[in-house]
C-alpha cells in the first residue's frame, strides 16, 4: 500500500473513532427521567398529559413513568393500557409525587405543593386566578422548579402547547356558543348559520391569534357572519390569509367595537394577557349594549379574562346570566374533548422530554433552550416571572441574568 492509501486509512480510522467517541458521549450525557402522572379527575379534569402510546415510547427510551391508577380513565385510557405500555402503576398521589418530574394538566394548588419534595420539577399550566401566593412561597422554600407549559416557546418563538389547545378551544368555543343559543339550553332559539331567507347569527371574536382563527374557521363553516378585532394589524392580515377569505376585521376602536356588540349574537374572548398589561378589553358598560340572550364565551378566563363581566365557572355549572347575556367562562375547555386533547399533549411532550433527556437533564436543557426557559416561573426556588411577583408583592429575578450568575 502506498503512502496515500495509508493516509486515507488513517483518516477513516480517525473519523470512525471520533464518531464512536461522540456516540459514547451522547449516551453518557443522556439522562434517564422519572416522570409522574397524578390522577386529576377529582378536580373534574378529564385530560391526561401522556397517552399509553406515548408512555410506551418513553419507556423504550429508558425513562420511568409513574402513573396513578385512574389517571386516564376520563379520557378512556385504562390502567391496563398504561401497565402494558410499561408504566409503574401506583395507588396514591403521594407515591406519584416521589418522581423527579410531575406532569399534570391542572395548575399547581396548595395540596400539590405539600406533596412535593425539595428540588422537584413540576410542569403544569399557569392560571393566574387559581395560583395562590401561599403555593408560590412554599415552592420557593422547597427550591422547586416550576414550568408553566402554556408559556413554553418553541424555536419559532410561538407557544406550542397554547397553539395546540387553542385550536381545540377555538373550534369548541363556537360549538358551545351554538349550543347556548338553542332552546335546549334556554337560549333564544337561534341557528348559528341561519338558513335561506334568514340572516345568520353575528359572531364577534376578540383576538386574531390561533384561538381566534379556529373560532372564525368554525363559525364561517357553520354559516355565521364573523367580525374579528385585535390590537395588531399584522395578526388581522394573517387571519384573512389563513382563512383563505376576507372577513370583517378591525383594531380596537371603541365606537367600531360598540357598533359590533350592539348586533352581536355571540362574543368570543380569545386574547392572552400573561405577558403584557393590556388588561380588560370589553367593559361592563359595553356588555350592557349587547342583545338579551346573546352569548359570551370568554376563552381568556385562564389568564384573568378579557371581558369585565367574566368570572371563572366550572363544567358542572358552566354559565351565568348578567344583564340578560349568557356568560360561559370555563377555564379548561379542551377537557370537554379529553381524548383529543390528551393525544395533542402527548404529541408535544414526548419529543420535549426526549430533548431534555439528550441535553443531560432539566438544568442543562434550561441553560441551552431559550423556549424552555421562557416557561419557568420558579427556578430552584427563585421566582422568575414579574407578573406573579407584582400580583403577590414578591420579588422576582430575570432568568437569563440568574443563569449567567452561575
N, C-alpha and C positions, 0 to 999 in steps of 0.2 A: 504493500500500500504506500502511495507517495505521501508527501507531507500534507498536500491539500486534503487528501482523504482522512488523514489523522486529525487534522484541524476540524474538519466537518464533523467527524465522530465525536470529538471532544466537546464541540459546541452543542451537539444534540444531547449528549450526556448531561451537560451543564444545564440546559434548558429543562430536561426531564427532572433533574434534581431540584431545580428551583420550583417547578410545578408541584412536585411532591411535597416540598417544604411548605409551599403556600397552602396546599390542601390540609396538611397536618396542623398548620397554624390556625386555619379556619375551623377545623374540628375542635381544636383546643379552646378557641375563643368562644365557640358556640355554647350558650348557656341553656341548660335544661330548666324549663319553667314549671312551677306548680301553681295551677290556676283553679280557683274555687267558684262554683256557680251556686249561689244560695237560692232557695225556693222563695219567690216573691209573691206567690198567689194570695197570701194573707192581705197584701196591700192592693188587691184587685188588679194586679199586673199580670197580663197573660203572656207577655213575651219572655223569651229566654235568649241569652246572648250567643250561645253556641248550640247548633243542632247536633244530633248524634253523628251525622256525616262529618261535620267539622271536627267533632271530638275524635273520631277515628283517624282523621288526617293528622291531628296534633299529637295523638298518642304515637302514631307511626314516626313522627319527627323526634320522639323521645321525651315529650312533655308529659306531665302528670295532671290529669283533670279530675277534680273532686266535685261531685255533683250531689246536692241534697235531694233526697227522694221527693218526687212530685214537682221538681223544678220546671219540667217541660210539659206537664200534663195539660195545662190550659191551652197550649199551642198544639196539643195532640201528639206530643213526643213522649213516649212512655219510658219508665225506668228500665225496662228490659232492653230497649233500643240503646240506651246510654251504656248499660252494662256490657252489652255485646260489642259496643264500639271501643271498650277498654277503659271506661271511666271508673273511678272508685266511687261507689255509691255509699252515701253517709246518711244517717238518720236525722241529725240535728244541724242547725245553723252554726252553732258553736264549733262543731267539728270542721265544717267547711271553712270557717274563718281562721283555721290554722294554716291555710295556704299562703304562699308568698304574695300572690296577686288575687284580688277579689274582683270579679267582673259581674256587674249587675245592671239591670235595665231601669232601676228606680234610683232617685237621688239619695245621697247619704243622709241618714237620720241619726238621732242620738243613740238609738238602740244598736245601730251598726257600729258606731264608734266605740261603744262599751265592749263589743266583742273583738275589736281589732287588737293586734299585738304591735309592739314597737317596731318602727321602720317598715311597716307593711305598705303595699301598694294597693290602692283601690281605684277602680275605673268605673265611672257611672256618669249619667247626665247631671248637669247643674240646672237646678230650677230654683231661682233666687227666692221665690216666695216661700219655698219649703226649707231652704237651707237656714239652719239656726246658728246663732252665734256660739252657743254652748258646744255644738258639734264641731265647729271650726276650731275653737280654742282647744278642745280636747285632742283633736287631730294634731294640732301644733305641739301640744305637750308630749304626745306619743311619737313625734317625729315621723308622722305618716307622710307618704307621697300620694297625693290625691289628683287624679286626672279627670277632668270633665270631658268625656269623649264627644260631647256635642260641640266642643270648641277646638277639637283637634283639626289641624290643617294638613293637606297633602302637598305634594311637590308643585302643584298648580295654584297654591295659595287659596284653595277652596276648602270648605268644611265637608268632608266626605260622609260622615255619619248624618249630619244635618241634611245634606243634599239627598241622601237616600230616604231618610224618614220624611223629608219634605215632599218628595214625590208621592209617597204613600198618603201623607196628610193632605196634600193639595187635592188629590182625587177624592179622598174621603170627605173633605170639607163640603164639597158640592153635593155629594150624596146625602150627607147629614142635613144640609140646608133644604134639599128637595124633600126629605122625609118630614121635616118640621113645617114645611109649607102645606103638607097634606092634612086632610081631615083626620087621618089615623092618629096624628099627634096633636090634635086640636088646633091645627093651623087654619089658614084662610081657605084651604082647598084649592091651591094654585098648582097647576102643572108647570114645572120649571121651564120647559121648552115651548109651551104653547102648542096650538095646532092651527090648521088652516082657518084663517079669518079671525084668529085671536092673537093678540100681541103677546110675545114671550115675556117671561119674567126678566127683570133687570138685576144683574149681579155686579156689585161694586167690589173690587179687590184692592186692598191696601198693601202694596208691595209687589215688585216685579222680579223677585228672586225665584228660586226653584219652586217654592211652595205656591207662589202666586201664578207662576207659569202653568203648573199642573192643575191648579184650580181653574184657570182660564181654559185650558185644554178640555177639561171635563165639562165645564159649563157650555162651551161652544159646541161640543159633541152632542149635548142634550138639547141644543137649540136655543139657549138663553142669549140675551144681549149682555155683553160684557164691557165693563169700563175698569181700567187699571190705573192706579195712582202710585207714584213713587217719588222719592227725593232726587233720583238720578235719571237724567235724560238718557244716559248710556244704557241703563238697565231697561228703560222703556223701549229704546231702539232694539235691544237684544230680544225682548219678549215678542215683538212683532216678527222679528226674523225667525225665532224658534217656532212660533205658532204657524208660520207659513202663510199668514194672512194678517191684514191690518185690523186691529181692534182700537176702540177709543182709549187713548192714553193721555195722561196729564200729570204734571208735577203738582205738588200740594198747594194750589192756590185756594184759599179759603172759600171765596164765592163759587168757584167751579165745583169744589168738593161738596158744598152745601146744596147746590142745584142737583147734583147726582144723588145725594142722600134723600132728597125730597121724593124722588120717584123710585128709589131702590126697593126691591123686594128682598134682596139678600146682601149682607155686608160681610165680607171675609177679611179678617185681620191676618196679614201674612208678613209682618215686619219683625226683624230681630233687633234688639236694643242692647245686647250684652256688652258690646264693645264700644258703645257710644252713648251720648246723653240726649238723644233726640226726644225720648220720652213719649208721652201720650200724643196720639195723632188726631183722634176724634173725641171731642169734648162731650160732656153731658148735655149741654145745650144743643149740640149738633145731633145727638141721638134723638132728642125730642122732636127734631124735624122729620124723622122717619115715619112711615105709614104704620098704622095699627096692624099688628100681625106680621110685620116684617121680621126677618130672622138675622141675627148676628152670630157668626161663628168666629170667635177670636182665637186663632191658632197661635197667636203670640203670647198666650197666657203663661207659658212656661217661663218666660222672661219678663213677666210683670204685666203683659197685655198692652195693646196699643189703642184701646178704647176705654175711656174713663169709667164707663158704667160696667165694665167687665170685672168679674171676680171668679176665682177658680171653682169649678164644680167637679163632680165625680161621674163615673159611668153609671152608678146606681141612681143618682139624682143629677142628670146632666144639664138641666135647663132651669132658668127662672125668667120671669117676665118683669121688665122695667119699662114703665110708661107705655105699655101695650106692645113692646118689642121683645120677642123671644131671644134670649141670650143662651148660647151653647158655648161653654168655656172649659171643656175637659182638657187637662194638660197632655195626657198620653194617648192621643187619638189613634196612633198606629196599633195600640193594644186591641183595638176593635178587629183588626185583621192580623192576629198574633202570629200565625204560621208564616205568612208572607213577610212580616217584619222580622221574625226570628231568622229566616233564611237570609234576609238582607244584612242583618247584623253579622251573621257568620261569614258572609262573603267579604266583609270589611275586616273583621277581627282576626281571622285565620292568617292572612298574609301579614297583618300588622305584628302579630306575636312571632311569626317566623322572622320578620325583620329585626325585632327586638332581641330575639334569641341569637341571631347571627351577629348582631352588634356586640354581644358579650353580656347582655343583661340590660335591665331598665336604666340604670345610671349611665352606662356607656351610650345607650341609644339616645338618651335625652341630650347628651353633650353634642351628638352628631346630627340630630334630627330636629330641625327648627320647628317643623309642624307638630311633632310630639311635644316639644317644649311649650308651644302655644296652648296646649291643652292643660298644662299644670295650673292648679290654683293653690296647692300646698306642696312644697318640695322639702323633704326631710324636716318637716315641722315649720318651715318658713312660708308665710302667706305671700303669694306672688301675683295676685290679681287686685288691682287698686279698687275696682268697683265693689268687691266684697269688703275690703278694708274700710272704705268710705261708708258703706252701709252699716257696719257694726262698730265703728270707732276703733279699728285695729290698725296695725302698721304693716305695710306690705313692702316687698323689695322686688326690683326688676330681676327676672330670672336670668337674663343674659349677664347682667353685672354680677349676680350671685355666683354663677358658674365660673366666671372669669376670676373670681377671688380665690378659687380653689386650684 
